[in-house]
Amino acid sequence: MQDHEMTDIEIIQDREEKYGPPKECFETWATICAALDKYAHESPWENKAHLYALKMAALKMVRSVWNPYTDDNYADGRNYFSIAHLCSRDATAQPPKAGEDV
């Protein structure tokens, strides 16, 4: 059955088989994202687009922990890292100024 033929509950149940319990999955991801936010905020290279692409890669990692046999997590994770790499070249990421601590 395709997604458009399923109820919301059926979709959640289908995804739970692949990705684990949604509440626990997203709580775990939120914890990782909060740690990334804190760490990025302390960096002189903070770059929101780069950070959010990394967060999406982290979601794929969380899902893979639950079910290492869902192959699309690996392809998606690689793609999110590639997107993060592209975003790292964004002009909004500023290097530290001369004399600033890194």
C-alpha positions as CSV (number, residue, x, y, z in Angstrom):
1,M,0.0,0.0,0.0
2,Q,1.3,3.5,-0.9
3,D,1.4,6.4,1.6
4,H,-1.5,8.2,-0.1
5,E,-3.7,5.1,0.5
6,M,-2.9,4.9,4.2
7,T,-4.3,6.7,7.2
8,D,-2.0,8.7,9.4
9,I,-2.0,5.9,12.0
10,E,-1.1,3.3,9.4
11,I,1.8,5.5,8.2
12,I,3.1,5.9,11.7
13,Q,2.8,2.1,12.3
14,D,4.6,1.4,9.0
15,R,7.4,3.8,9.8
16,E,7.8,2.4,13.3
17,E,8.6,-1.0,11.9
18,K,11.5,0.6,9.9
19,Y,12.6,3.4,12.3
20,G,11.5,2.4,15.8
21,P,9.1,4.1,18.2
22,P,8.6,7.6,16.9
23,K,8.7,9.3,20.3
24,E,11.9,7.7,21.3
25,C,13.5,8.3,17.9
26,F,12.7,12.0,17.9
27,E,13.7,12.4,21.6
28,T,17.0,10.8,20.8
29,W,17.4,13.0,17.7
30,A,16.4,16.1,19.7
31,T,19.1,15.4,22.3
32,I,21.8,15.0,19.6
33,C,20.5,18.2,17.9
34,A,20.7,20.2,21.1
35,A,24.3,19.1,21.6
36,L,25.1,20.1,18.1
37,D,23.5,23.5,18.6
38,K,25.5,24.1,21.7
39,Y,28.7,23.0,20.1
40,A,28.1,25.0,16.9
41,H,27.2,28.1,18.9
42,E,30.6,28.0,20.5
43,S,32.3,27.7,17.2
44,P,33.6,30.8,15.3
45,W,32.4,28.9,12.1
46,E,28.7,28.6,13.0
47,N,26.7,28.1,9.8
48,K,23.0,27.3,10.1
49,A,22.6,25.6,6.7
50,H,25.6,23.4,7.4
51,L,24.4,22.6,10.9
52,Y,20.9,21.6,9.7
53,A,22.2,19.3,7.0
54,L,24.3,17.6,9.7
55,K,21.2,17.3,11.9
56,M,19.5,15.5,9.1
57,A,22.5,13.1,8.8
58,A,22.2,12.6,12.5
59,L,18.5,11.6,12.1
60,K,19.6,8.9,9.6
61,M,22.1,7.7,12.1
62,V,19.5,7.4,14.8
63,R,17.2,5.5,12.5
64,S,20.1,3.2,11.5
65,V,20.8,2.4,15.2
66,W,17.3,1.1,15.5
67,N,17.3,-0.9,12.2
68,P,20.6,-1.3,10.4
69,Y,18.9,-3.0,7.5
70,T,17.1,0.0,6.2
71,D,19.4,0.8,3.3
72,D,18.1,4.2,2.4
73,N,19.4,5.6,5.7
74,Y,22.9,5.1,4.5
75,A,22.4,6.7,1.1
76,D,20.4,9.6,2.6
77,G,23.0,10.1,5.3
78,R,25.8,10.3,2.7
79,N,23.7,12.8,0.8
80,Y,23.1,15.0,3.8
81,F,26.9,15.0,4.5
82,S,27.4,16.0,0.9
83,I,24.9,18.8,1.3
84,A,26.6,19.9,4.6
85,H,29.9,20.0,2.7
86,L,28.4,22.2,0.1
87,C,26.9,24.5,2.7
88,S,30.2,24.7,4.5
89,R,31.3,26.9,1.6
90,D,28.5,29.3,2.3
91,A,29.6,32.9,2.7
92,T,27.7,33.2,6.0
93,A,30.4,31.1,7.7
94,Q,33.0,33.5,8.9
95,P,36.5,32.6,10.0
96,P,37.8,34.0,13.3
97,K,39.1,37.6,13.0
98,A,42.8,38.2,13.6
99,G,43.7,38.0,17.2
100,E,40.5,36.2,18.2
101,D,40.6,32.9,20.1
102,V,39.5,29.9,18.1
